[in-house]
Amino acid sequence: MRKFDFYEFAGIIVPGTVLLVGACYCSPSINKAVFEQNLSVGKTAISLIVAYGLGQLVAALGNMVEKVWWRAWRGMPSDWPRSGKRHLIAAGQLSRMDTALAEKLGLEFAGGFQQLAANDWFAVVRQMYAKVAAHSAGQRVDIFNGNYGLNRGLAAALLAILVMVVITRGFAPWQAELLLVLGVAVAVYRMHRFGVHYARELFVQFLAIKVEGGNAPAEPKG
């Protein structure tokens, strides 16, 4: 079995495991199948595979949670410098962005990068990440991204468990539902913070890269 990277573990396996545990709480038959005594190595591996599969489904729900949440904030943090709708980096850093894009990526835009459409800017941000990664400066960016995925997945998993609890057990006792609602709120709050940290760190690291070899476009890796 191949090794899972940090993002897969944090963003897929952990939320999938949380959902699996929640399903066991709601269904005694599932609980017996997963947590019966004397678990073998084979059953443990099967549980991991199930958790990974559930994690993929949770990720789909997390994408919907993410879309709704950032729409309320008028775009994801990585889009804020372009749109100007939210503050993310200092004014001096923002004023250097067009020059940095030209020098480090060979990209020049009539009227500046803030005139780009959102989809075009998304592609530019991906190239900026590739440049940062190529200079081995993306460690903190990746950590923030992994924790963002973790909390997005946890929010989605807890939301799914909340629905299952209401369907199978109703609102009595209500304490379980309250704890799940609080859990979703905390996970979304952490998702938001790590989303902001990710975008800010990406732009700061990109601006900090020293220009090498003139204005040749970057060659994204991967």
Stockholm file with secondary structure:
# STOCKHOLM 1.0

chainA/1-222         MRKFDFYEFAGIIVPGTVLLVGACYCSPSINKAVFEQNLSVGKTAISLIVAYGLGQLVAALGNMVEKVWWRAWRGMPSDWPRSGKRHLIAAGQLSRMDTALAEKLGLEFAGGFQQLAANDWFAVVRQMYAKVAAHSAGQRVDIFNGNYGLNRGLAAALLAILVMVVITRGFAPWQAELLLVLGVAVAVYRMHRFGVHYARELFVQFLAIKVEGGNAPAEPKG
#=GR chainA/1-222 SS CCCCCHHHIIIIIHHHHHHHHHHHHHCHHHHHHHHCSSCCHHHHHHHHHHHHHHHHHHHHHHHHHHHHHHHHTTSCGGGHHHHCSSCCSCHHHHHTHHHHHHHHHCCCCTTCGGGSCHHHHHHHHHHHHHHHHHTTCCHHHHHHHHHHHHHHHHHHHHHHHHHHHHHHHTTSSTHHHHHHHHHHHHHHHHHHHHHHHHHHHHHHHHHHSCCCSTTCCCCCCC
#=GC SS_cons         CCCCCHHHIIIIIHHHHHHHHHHHHHCHHHHHHHHCSSCCHHHHHHHHHHHHHHHHHHHHHHHHHHHHHHHHTTSCGGGHHHHCSSCCSCHHHHHTHHHHHHHHHCCCCTTCGGGSCHHHHHHHHHHHHHHHHHTTCCHHHHHHHHHHHHHHHHHHHHHHHHHHHHHHHTTSSTHHHHHHHHHHHHHHHHHHHHHHHHHHHHHHHHHHSCCCSTTCCCCCCC
//
